Structure formats: structure tokens, C-alpha cells
């Protein structure tokens, strides 16, 4: 009998559970898929750096899953309260017919088991599909040769997801039991018709509250913009957080009353068509749910900012990697060698350069008396990594070898007169100084010759492949006749591989070659040669950004889902009270289609209310954290709002689900 009643209730209340069910399904699928991917055996093929990153991701995903589970509790409590309110008359009727609270609790418990189990099973299926897609992305990020194992199942991912399942079921059951034991039959029968706790503020209180919120938000904005580095964030972080939270809470606490007051001052808007009903409903619901809306605004601010940080960093990093690695290989000797010695030694080592290299350039860098401070670079304004740079000598190469480098990169050659120089710079930390120096048209004395700048801005090519974003702080290019009188400094080989060459295998062979030219002294292991390869750069930089974007996307999507689900539940609850207004409007001659459009307007506006502060707040916080990343990674990150497309897609999905659900409530 009990089982039959439970299954009948679930079937009859599918509409009530639909949004909650959909959110749980997405959450379970994300938990399973993300934890599956980070423990996938395909990452075992990755290099040492990548394996460290993959282990970091695996450990961090476990922590994030626990953190996400705590956030789910908030969602579960709110959703459970909604379900109880939606079914209060039904439960009150059970109680009035003599059913004990213990038995009602059992019914709700088994219903929760069924709904959550359905979400879990569907979540596993969707999660398996998502994990295949994410694994392909990781293989691309880490440049692995492995193929996707379509039948891989992670026991650890299943365990974590099932644990979250039990947490949600237990919390939901405890809350149901407490709620039912505390209420009477009469209160259950009347609860659905209750109007909630609407906030009523007089005009003076509204103005004072809004002024305080604006002051708090302005102060927090100023403090965020004044942050210079991570250390300043540590000292001001808690202050900014407290002031921001106070400002957001007060803003939304007064928002509903201010909204209706301001709209009423525009009679043409307020009394147009059925806008009176629309704005009255929005004002009422904003008042009743002000604290929850404020919390959702904070969640969405966090979500927008971390997705913006991760996505923008990854896109910018990929662009930097492409610009910083025009070659497959760079080898640098700390002393000048004979021309062709690099290639000879590689061939002697069993590396057939004719069969492996499609193009290569062997060139020298030269010493000069020019210091970076002579180019207008001041140490006090440099990034921390560049301390002491102003007193270092600027390297020189001749135009013939620079043109060979340009040819390798598919660019046109440059003609340079004997009395001219060019500066090449692609490092953001010194670029502004170099630009300013060249714009002034200042001359330089190199090799006892007075040289004038050929261009008013630097070229930005990669001459020597070393690092991403931390490449060329400034290199002088002069006529060949000038370098004839200069002392040779380093010997460099740049090479591009032929298509089909196994880069990883060749990198291992190059590494063995470099080790052949190593020696030990009191300071430890020393090397005659240094080298860099494109696949190593991708391992280090693309892999690290891949891990960051992977984790930030997971966190951002989870917080977005929780926020949207709660907003959806709130507006669905509103549809219950809006049903009465719709009956009145229908009796006055308004067609169902127009009532549906009015409902859609209300849903769109309601979903946008938390975004009033969340969007600018997320962009502000995101841009500031990105500036810290720039200093840490030594390259410029372009803020790219396109990465928020995931949030836009989720908003669209939940607006559609909410509209469909609310429309059914009104129609029924």
C-alpha cells in the first residue's frame, strides 16, 4: 500500500519535482564526469609535468566535490521547502485523515529516494557521455597520442557521486521530518495560500538603505581596484568581502520597494497593458525573497568571475604558446661554436637532422655595451621577475640572420642600412618602455657607429624560443658590418621538424644529447647547452592552464546551477500566486497567449535581478584576479566575455524549463 502510494505521488508530482530533478541530474553528471576524467588512465602517458598537474587535478577535484556537496545542502534545503509548500494541502489532507507524521515522513523519504535515484541513474548516463567529450579535450590540451576509452568507468568517481547522493537524501529526509513534526494540520492546509514575509519599508528607510548599499558597493569597488598584488589581497580580502556582502544584502533588501516606487513615477509604463500586475508581482517576490536573491547574486558573481578567469587565461595562453613557439626546437650554447657544429653533433648522436628537420637556422648573438637602462627601462616599474634587468647588456644579432629567422616564420625580409637599427621585443613587461624609446627616435652607439631607429615601434618576432610570454625583453638587430666588430656571445640553433616526426621521442633524444654536455662542480650540475621544444612549452603552460580552466569551469557551473535552480523554484512558486491574477485577467478578456507572454516577461526580469550586481561584480573581480595572473605568469591575458557562453546556455535552459513549468501551473 505504501509503495503504491509513493509511486503514485511521484508520478502525480512530476511537474513539482521537474526542476529539482533536472538540476540534480546535471549535478550528478558533472560530479561523475569531472572526477572520471581526472582519474582517466590516458593521463598516465603524459610527461612528468603533466602527471603532476593531473594528480593535482585529481586531488583538487576531491576537495571541490566535498565543497560542492556543502553547496548542494543549501539547494536541497531550499528545494525541499518548495516541495513541501507546493504539496502542503496534500500532506495536510493525509494528516487530517489520520495518517501519522511518521508515516508521512516515510512517504516523503521514499519519494526522495525515487527522485534522487532517477537523477543519479540519468546523471551517470549523461556523465559518461560528458566524460568522453572532456577526455577528448584533455587529450588535446596535453597533446597525448592516446585514444578515448569508451568503456572506462571510474570507481572513485562513482563513489564520490554516490556519497553526494546519500548526503542529499539524508539531509532532505531530516529536513522533511523536522518540518512535518513542527507544523499542525491547519497550517499545512493553509500554507500554500500564505503570502510569505513581505518586507514593507517606508520611503525614508528605502532611500537610506539604498544609499548605504551604494556606499558599501562603491567602497568595495574602490578597494578592489586599489589592490596591487596577492599580498594586498590577503590584507584587504576579508574587509572587501564583508563590505561587499553587506552592500549586496541591503541593496536587494530595499530593491523590491524601490522598484515599484520608481516604476509608479512613470505612469505610461506602469499602467501600460498589464504591467501593473507584472511589476506588482516582481516587487512582492523581490521583497519576500530578498535575502535569497542576494545570496544568489553572490553565487553568480563568484561563478562569472572564476569562469572568466579560467576561460580568458586559457584562450590567451594558447595564443601566447602559438606566438612563442614558431619552431619545434631551440638549442642554445653558452659559448660560440663553429657554424654547423650543432647539426654535426646531433647527427653524431644518431639524430638524422636531414631526415627530421625541414628547416633550421644556426646563428650567433653578440655582446654590446648597451644596457637596458639605455633603452629607457627603469627597474622600479618592472615586474618582480625582472629585478636588476636595467643593468644587463642588450643582445645583438645581425640583419642577415634575423631575415633567415623571419623566413622560417613565413614573413618577409627587412632591408636595413648600415646606420640603422631595429629593436625586437615581445615581452609585455618591457614593451611600453621600448615603444616610448623608439617613438622618441633616439640614436644608439653600437660598435663605434651612431645608429638611428628604422621603425618607431619594435618588431615582435620570437628569435629564441625560451618561454611563453617571458621571451624577448629587447634584442637589437643591426647591419652585418656592425656585428663584425662585436664579440660573439651565444650560439643558437632553431629547427622546424618535418611532418609526422614523433616530437616526444625526439625530445627524449635531445635531452640525452644535452646531458652528454653536462658537468658537475661545487654548485651542482651544470650544462654547456640549454634547449627548449614546442611540446615542452605546451606541457608546462597549456597543461597548467588546462588544469586551471578545468577546475574553474567545474566550480563555476556548479554555482550557476545552484543559483538558477533556486531562482527557478522561486519563480515557479510565484506562478502559484500569479494563477489567481491570471484568472482575473482572463475573466477581463485577456487571452491565455497574452497571459503566457506576461509570465515570460516576469521570468526574464526575475532571472535578471541577481545579475544587476553579479555581472559587473564578476567582471570587476575577474579582471583584478586576471591582473594578478598576468604578473605571476608574465604575459598579458585578454578578458574574453565569450567564455561566459556556458552561463548563457544554462540561463536559457532554466528560463525555458521555468516558463514551461509555470505555464502548466497557470493553465491547470
C-alpha positions in Angstrom: 0.0 0.0 0.0 2.8 2.4 1.0 4.8 1.6 -2.1 1.8 2.1 -4.4 1.1 5.5 -2.7 4.7 6.6 -3.1 4.9 5.7 -6.8 1.5 7.4 -7.4 2.7 10.6 -5.7 5.9 10.7 -7.6 4.0 10.3 -10.9 1.4 12.9 -10.0 4.0 15.4 -8.8 6.4 15.1 -11.7 5.7 18.8 -12.5 6.6 19.8 -9.0 9.9 17.8 -9.0 10.9 18.6 -12.6 13.3 21.5 -12.0 14.8 19.8 -8.9 15.1 16.6 -10.8 16.8 18.3 -13.8 19.3 20.1 -11.5 20.2 17.0 -9.6 20.7 15.1 -12.9 23.1 17.8 -14.2 24.9 18.0 -10.9 25.4 14.2 -10.6 26.5 14.1 -14.3 29.1 16.8 -13.7 30.4 15.2 -10.5 30.8 11.8 -12.2 32.3 13.2 -15.5 34.8 15.6 -14.0 36.0 13.0 -11.4 36.2 10.3 -14.1 38.3 12.5 -16.5 41.0 13.4 -13.9 41.5 9.7 -13.0 41.5 8.5 -16.6 44.4 6.2 -17.4 45.1 8.2 -20.6 46.8 10.8 -18.4 49.4 8.2 -17.5 51.0 8.8 -20.9 51.6 12.4 -20.0 55.1 13.8 -19.2 56.3 14.4 -15.6 54.9 17.9 -15.5 51.5 16.8 -16.9 51.3 13.9 -14.4 51.9 16.3 -11.6 49.1 18.5 -12.9 46.8 15.6 -13.4 47.5 14.4 -9.8 46.9 17.9 -8.6 43.6 18.0 -10.6 42.5 14.6 -9.1 43.2 15.7 -5.6 41.6 19.1 -6.1 38.5 17.6 -7.7 38.0 15.6 -4.5 38.1 18.7 -2.4 35.9 20.6 -4.8 33.4 17.7 -4.7 33.1 18.0 -1.0 32.8 21.8 -1.2 30.1 21.3 -3.9 28.3 18.8 -1.7 28.1 21.5 1.1 26.7 24.0 -1.5 24.2 21.3 -2.5 22.8 21.2 1.0 21.7 24.8 0.6 20.0 23.8 -2.6 18.4 20.7 -1.1 17.0 22.5 1.9 15.5 25.2 -0.3 14.1 22.7 -2.9 12.6 20.6 -0.1 10.9 23.6 1.4 9.5 24.4 -2.0 8.2 20.8 -2.5 6.6 20.8 1.0 4.9 24.2 0.4 3.7 23.1 -3.1 2.2 19.9 -1.5 1.2 21.3 1.8 -2.6 20.8 1.2 -2.0 17.2 0.1 0.1 16.4 3.2 -2.4 18.2 5.4 -5.1 16.1 4.0 -3.1 12.9 4.8 -2.8 14.1 8.4 -6.5 15.0 8.7 -7.4 11.5 7.6 -5.5 10.1 10.5 -2.1 9.3 8.9 0.7 9.8 11.5 3.6 12.2 10.9 6.0 9.3 11.0 4.2 7.6 8.0 4.1 10.9 6.1 7.8 11.2 6.7 8.3 7.7 5.3 6.3 8.6 2.2 8.5 11.7 1.6 11.6 9.8 2.3 10.9 7.1 -0.3 9.7 9.7 -2.8 13.1 11.5 -2.3 14.9 8.1 -2.8 13.0 7.6 -6.1 13.5 11.1 -7.5 17.2 11.1 -6.4 17.8 7.6 -7.8 16.3 8.6 -11.1 18.5 11.6 -11.2 21.5 9.5 -10.2 21.0 6.9 -12.9 20.3 9.5 -15.6 23.3 11.5 -14.3 25.6 8.6 -14.7 24.5 8.1 -18.3 24.8 11.8 -19.2 28.1 12.0 -17.1 29.5 9.1 -19.1 28.8 11.0 -22.4 30.3 14.2 -21.0 33.4 12.4 -19.7 34.1 11.1 -23.2 33.9 14.7 -24.5 36.0 16.1 -21.7 38.6 13.3 -22.1 39.0 14.3 -25.8 39.6 17.9 -24.7 42.2 16.8 -22.2 44.0 14.7 -24.8 44.1 17.8 -27.0 45.2 20.0 -24.1 48.0 17.6 -23.1 48.8 16.7 -26.7 48.6 13.0 -26.0 48.6 10.2 -28.6 46.1 8.0 -26.6 42.6 7.4 -27.9 39.5 7.7 -25.8 38.5 4.5 -24.0 34.7 4.5 -24.5 34.2 1.8 -21.8 36.3 3.3 -19.0 34.4 3.6 -15.7 35.9 5.2 -12.7 35.1 3.5 -9.4 36.4 6.6 -7.5 34.0 8.9 -9.5 31.1 6.5 -8.8 32.0 6.5 -5.1 32.1 10.3 -4.8 28.9 10.7 -6.7 27.1 8.1 -4.6 28.3 9.7 -1.4 26.8 13.0 -2.6 23.6 11.1 -3.4 23.3 9.8 0.2 24.2 13.2 1.7 21.4 14.8 -0.3 18.8 12.1 0.6 19.7 12.2 4.3 19.6 16.0 4.6 16.3 16.1 2.7 14.8 13.4 4.9 15.9 15.1 8.1 14.5 18.4 7.0 11.2 16.8 6.0 10.9 15.2 9.4 11.6 18.4 11.3 9.2 20.4 9.2 6.3 17.9 9.4 6.8 17.4 13.2 6.7 21.2 13.8 3.5 22.1 11.9 -0.1 21.5 12.5 -2.8 20.1 10.1 -4.4 23.6 9.8 -1.1 25.3 9.0 -0.4 22.7 6.3 -3.8 23.2 4.7 -3.3 27.0 4.7 0.5 27.1 3.9 0.1 27.2 0.1 -2.1 30.2 0.3 0.3 32.1 2.6 1.8 35.2 1.2 5.2 34.8 2.9 7.1 37.5 4.7 6.9 40.6 2.5 9.1 43.4 3.6 7.4 46.8 4.0 9.7 49.8 4.2 8.8 53.5 4.2 10.3 55.8 1.7 12.9 57.2 4.1 14.1 53.7 5.0 14.3 52.8 1.4 16.4 55.8 0.5 18.7 55.3 3.5 19.1 51.6 2.7 19.9 52.2 -1.0 22.4 55.0 -0.1 24.1 52.7 2.4 24.3 49.9 -0.2 25.7 52.2 -2.9 28.3 53.5 -0.4 29.3 49.9 0.6 29.5 48.8 -3.0 31.4 51.9 -4.1 33.9 51.4 -1.3 34.4 47.7 -2.1 34.9 48.6 -5.8 37.5 51.2 -4.9 39.3 48.7 -2.6 39.3 46.0 -5.3 40.7 48.5 -7.9 43.4 49.6 -5.4 44.7 46.0 -5.0 48.2 45.8 -6.3 49.2 42.2 -5.7 48.3 39.0 -3.8 49.8 40.3 -0.5 47.4 43.3 -0.6 44.5 40.9 -1.3 45.4 38.9 1.8 45.3 42.1 4.0 42.2 43.6 2.4 40.3 40.5 1.3 38.2 40.0 4.3 37.3 43.7 4.6 36.3 43.8 0.9 34.2 40.6 1.3 32.4 41.9 4.4 31.6 45.3 2.9 30.5 43.7 -0.4 28.2 41.2 1.3 26.6 44.0 3.4 26.2 46.2 0.3 24.6 43.4 -1.7 22.2 42.3 1.1 21.0 45.9 1.8 20.6 46.6 -2.0 18.3 43.6 -2.6 16.6 44.2 0.8 15.4 47.6 -0.5 15.2 46.7 -4.2 11.6 45.5 -4.3 10.1 48.6 -2.7 12.3 50.9 -4.7 11.4 49.1 -7.9 7.6 49.6 -7.5 8.1 53.2 -6.2 10.2 54.2 -9.2 8.0 52.5 -11.8 4.9 54.2 -10.4 6.6 57.5 -11.2 6.4 56.6 -14.9 2.6 56.3 -15.4 2.9 55.5 -19.1 5.0 52.4 -18.2 3.2 51.3 -15.0 -0.3 51.5 -16.4 0.5 50.2 -19.9 -1.4 47.0 -20.7 -0.9 44.5 -17.8 2.3 46.0 -16.5 0.6 46.8 -13.2 0.2 43.1 -12.4 3.7 42.4 -13.7 5.5 45.0 -11.6 3.4 44.3 -8.5 4.3 40.6 -8.7 8.0 41.4 -9.2 8.1 43.8 -6.3 6.3 41.4 -4.0 8.5 38.4 -4.8 11.7 40.5 -4.6 10.7 41.6 -1.2 9.8 38.1 0.1 13.0 36.6 -1.4 15.4 39.5 -0.9 18.0 37.6 1.2 17.9 34.6 -1.1 18.3 36.8 -4.2 21.2 38.5 -2.6 22.9 35.1 -1.9 22.2 34.1 -5.5 23.8 37.3 -6.7 26.9 36.5 -4.6 27.0 32.9 -6.0 26.6 34.2 -9.6 29.3 36.9 -9.0 31.7 34.1 -7.9 30.6 31.9 -10.9 31.0 34.7 -13.5 34.4 35.7 -12.2 36.0 32.3 -12.0 34.8 31.2 -15.4 36.0 34.5 -16.8 39.4 34.0 -15.2 39.8 30.3 -16.3 38.5 30.7 -19.8 40.3 34.0 -20.6 43.6 32.7 -19.2 43.3 29.5 -21.3 42.5 31.3 -24.6 45.2 33.9 -24.0 47.7 31.2 -23.1 47.0 29.2 -26.3 47.6 32.3 -28.3 50.8 33.1 -26.5 52.0 29.5 -27.0 51.4 29.8 -30.7 53.3 33.1 -30.9 56.1 31.9 -28.6 56.8 28.6 -30.4 57.3 29.1 -34.1 59.9 26.4 -34.0 59.9 22.8 -32.8 63.4 23.1 -31.2 65.8 25.7 -29.9 69.3 24.8 -28.6 71.5 27.5 -27.0 75.2 27.1 -26.4 76.7 29.4 -23.7 79.7 30.0 -25.9 80.2 30.5 -29.7 80.6 27.3 -31.6 81.7 26.7 -35.2 79.0 27.1 -37.8 77.2 23.8 -38.3 78.6 22.2 -35.1 75.2 21.8 -33.6 74.0 19.8 -36.6 77.2 17.7 -36.7 76.9 16.8 -33.0 73.3 15.8 -33.4 74.0 13.6 -36.4 76.9 12.0 -34.5 74.4 11.3 -31.7 72.2 9.4 -34.1 69.7 12.2 -34.7 69.4 12.4 -38.5 68.8 16.1 -39.0 68.3 15.8 -42.8 65.5 13.3 -42.2 63.9 15.0 -39.2 64.4 18.8 -39.9 62.6 20.6 -42.7 64.4 23.9 -41.9 67.0 25.1 -39.4 68.9 28.3 -38.7 72.3 28.4 -36.9 73.2 31.9 -35.7 75.2 33.9 -33.1 74.2 36.6 -30.6 76.7 39.3 -29.9 77.7 41.3 -26.8 77.1 45.0 -26.7 77.8 47.9 -24.3 74.2 49.0 -24.5 72.3 48.3 -21.2 68.5 48.0 -20.9 68.5 51.3 -18.9 69.9 52.9 -22.1 66.5 52.0 -23.7 64.6 53.8 -21.1 63.8 50.8 -18.9 63.6 51.6 -15.2 63.9 48.9 -12.6 61.4 50.4 -10.2 58.4 49.9 -12.5 59.4 46.4 -13.8 57.7 43.2 -12.8 59.3 41.4 -9.9 60.9 38.7 -12.1 62.9 41.5 -13.9 64.7 42.9 -10.9 68.1 44.1 -12.0 67.3 44.0 -15.7 68.2 47.6 -16.3 71.9 46.9 -15.7 72.0 43.9 -18.0 73.5 44.1 -21.5 71.2 44.0 -24.6 72.0 41.2 -27.0 72.6 41.9 -30.7 72.1 39.9 -33.9 72.8 40.9 -37.5 70.1 41.5 -40.1 71.1 38.6 -42.3 70.5 36.0 -39.6 67.4 37.9 -38.4 66.0 37.6 -42.0 66.6 33.9 -42.0 64.6 33.7 -38.8 61.8 35.7 -40.5 61.9 33.4 -43.5 61.4 30.4 -41.2 58.3 32.1 -39.7 56.9 32.8 -43.2 57.5 36.6 -43.0 59.1 39.0 -45.5 62.7 40.1 -45.2 63.7 43.5 -43.9 66.2 45.8 -45.6 68.5 47.6 -43.1 71.0 50.3 -43.8 74.4 50.5 -42.1 73.4 53.4 -40.0 70.1 51.9 -38.8 68.9 49.6 -36.0 65.8 47.6 -35.1 64.6 46.5 -31.7 62.7 43.2 -31.4 60.6 42.9 -28.3 57.6 40.7 -27.4 57.7 40.8 -23.6 54.9 42.8 -22.1 57.0 43.8 -19.1 59.3 46.0 -21.2 57.3 46.6 -24.3 55.9 50.0 -23.2 59.5 51.3 -22.5 60.8 50.1 -25.9 57.8 51.7 -27.6 58.4 55.0 -25.8 62.1 54.9 -26.6 61.6 54.3 -30.4 58.9 56.9 -30.6 61.4 59.5 -29.5 63.7 58.4 -32.4 66.8 58.2 -30.1 70.1 57.0 -31.6 72.4 54.3 -30.2 76.1 53.9 -30.4 77.0 50.3 -31.2 80.4 49.2 -32.4 81.6 52.8 -32.6 78.8 53.6 -35.0 75.9 56.0 -34.4 72.7 54.3 -35.4 69.2 55.6 -36.0 66.0 53.6 -35.5 64.4 52.2 -38.7 61.0 51.8 -37.2 59.1 53.8 -34.5 57.9 50.6 -32.9 59.6 47.2 -32.2 59.2 44.1 -34.2 57.6 41.3 -32.1 59.1 38.0 -33.5 60.3 35.1 -31.5 64.1 35.0 -32.1 64.9 32.4 -29.5 62.2 30.0 -28.2 62.6 30.0 -24.4 59.3 30.6 -22.6 55.7 31.7 -23.1 55.2 35.4 -22.5 58.6 35.7 -21.0 60.6 35.6 -24.2 62.4 38.7 -25.7 62.8 41.7 -23.4 64.6 43.5 -26.2 67.1 42.5 -28.8 69.0 44.8 -31.1 69.2 44.0 -34.9 71.9 45.8 -36.8 73.7 45.6 -40.1 76.2 42.7 -40.7 79.1 45.2 -40.8 78.4 46.3 -37.2 78.5 42.8 -35.8 81.8 42.1 -37.5 83.4 44.3 -34.8 81.4 42.8 -31.9 82.3 39.8 -29.7 80.2 36.7 -30.2 78.2 35.7 -27.1 75.8 32.7 -27.6 75.3 30.2 -30.4 71.7 29.3 -31.2 70.0 26.6 -33.4 66.4 26.9 -34.3 64.8 24.0 -36.1 61.4 23.0 -37.6 60.5 19.3 -37.8 59.1 17.6 -40.8 55.5 16.4 -40.7 55.0 13.1 -39.0 58.0 13.4 -36.7 57.4 12.0 -33.2 58.1 15.1 -31.1 58.1 13.4 -27.8 60.5 10.7 -28.9 62.8 13.3 -30.4 62.6 15.5 -27.3 63.9 12.5 -25.2 66.8 12.1 -27.7 67.6 15.8 -27.5 67.5 15.6 -23.7 70.1 12.8 -23.8 72.2 14.9 -26.1 72.1 17.8 -23.7 73.0 15.5 -20.8 76.1 14.5 -22.7 77.3 18.1 -22.5 76.7 18.4 -18.7 79.3 18.5 -15.9 79.4 18.9 -12.1 81.1 21.5 -9.9 80.6 22.8 -6.3 77.4 24.4 -7.4 75.9 21.2 -8.7 75.0 20.0 -12.2 76.0 22.4 -15.0 75.1 22.4 -18.7 77.0 23.7 -21.7 73.8 23.7 -23.7 70.2 24.7 -22.9 67.2 23.7 -25.0 63.5 24.2 -25.4 60.9 22.3 -27.5 57.4 23.2 -28.5 55.9 20.1 -26.8 57.7 21.0 -23.5 56.2 24.5 -23.7 52.7 23.0 -24.3 53.3 20.6 -21.5 54.1 23.3 -18.9 51.9 26.2 -19.9 48.9 24.7 -21.8 48.7 21.9 -19.3 48.7 24.2 -16.3 46.1 26.5 -17.8 44.1 23.4 -18.8 44.0 22.3 -15.2 43.0 25.7 -14.0 40.2 26.1 -16.6 39.0 22.6 -15.9 38.6 23.3 -12.2 37.2 26.8 -12.6 34.6 25.6 -15.1 33.5 22.9 -12.8 33.2 25.3 -9.8 31.6 28.0 -11.9 29.0 25.7 -13.5 28.1 24.2 -10.1 27.4 27.6 -8.5 25.5 28.7 -11.6 23.3 25.6 -11.4 22.5 26.1 -7.7 21.6 29.7 -8.3 19.5 29.1 -11.3 17.6 26.2 -9.7 16.7 28.3 -6.7 15.6 31.2 -8.8 13.6 28.8 -10.9 11.9 27.4 -7.8 11.2 30.9 -6.5 9.5 32.0 -9.8 7.6 28.7 -10.0 6.3 29.4 -6.5 5.3 32.8 -7.8 3.3 31.2 -10.6 1.1 29.6 -7.9 0.0 33.1 -6.7 0.1 34.5 -10.3 -2.5 31.9 -11.1 -5.2 33.9 -9.2 -4.2 37.1 -11.1 -4.3 35.2 -14.4 -7.9 34.1 -13.7 -8.9 37.7 -13.1 -7.1 38.9 -16.3 -8.8 36.0 -18.2 -12.2 37.0 -16.9 -11.5 40.6 -18.1 -10.9 39.3 -21.6 -7.2 38.7 -21.8 -6.3 35.6 -23.8 -4.2 32.8 -22.5 -1.4 33.6 -25.0 -1.1 37.2 -23.7 -1.1 35.9 -20.1 1.7 33.5 -21.1 3.7 36.4 -22.6 3.2 38.4 -19.4 4.5 35.4 -17.4 7.6 35.1 -19.7 8.4 38.8 -19.1 8.2 38.2 -15.3 10.5 35.2 -15.5 13.1 37.0 -17.7 13.1 40.1 -15.4 13.3 37.9 -12.3 16.2 35.9 -13.6 18.0 39.2 -14.4 17.6 40.8 -11.0 20.5 38.9 -9.3 22.6 39.8 -12.4 22.3 43.5 -11.8 25.2 43.2 -9.4 26.5 39.8 -10.4 27.6 40.7 -13.9 29.6 43.9 -13.2 30.8 42.4 -9.9 32.0 39.2 -11.7 33.8 41.2 -14.4 35.4 43.5 -11.8 36.7 40.7 -9.7 37.6 38.6 -12.7 39.7 41.4 -14.3 41.5 42.1 -11.0 42.4 38.4 -10.4 43.5 38.2 -14.1 45.9 41.1 -13.4 47.4 39.0 -10.6 47.7 36.1 -13.0 49.5 38.4 -15.5 52.1 39.3 -13.0 52.6 35.7 -11.9 52.7 34.2 -15.5 54.4 37.2 -17.1 52.1 37.6 -20.0 49.0 39.6 -20.9 45.6 37.9 -20.5 42.8 39.4 -22.7 39.5 39.3 -20.9 37.2 37.4 -23.2 33.5 37.5 -22.3 32.8 34.7 -24.9 33.8 32.2 -22.2 30.6 33.1 -20.4 28.6 31.3 -23.1 28.2 28.3 -20.8 26.4 30.6 -18.3 24.3 32.0 -21.0 23.3 28.5 -22.2 22.4 27.5 -18.6 20.3 30.6 -18.1 18.5 29.9 -21.4 17.8 26.3 -20.3 16.5 27.2 -16.9 14.3 30.1 -18.2 12.8 27.7 -20.7 12.2 25.0 -18.0 10.7 27.5 -15.6 8.5 29.1 -18.2 7.2 25.6 -19.3 6.6 24.6 -15.7 4.9 27.9 -14.7 2.7 27.9 -17.8 1.4 24.4 -16.9 0.6 25.6 -13.4 -1.4 28.5 -14.7 -3.1 26.5 -17.4 -4.1 23.8 -15.0 
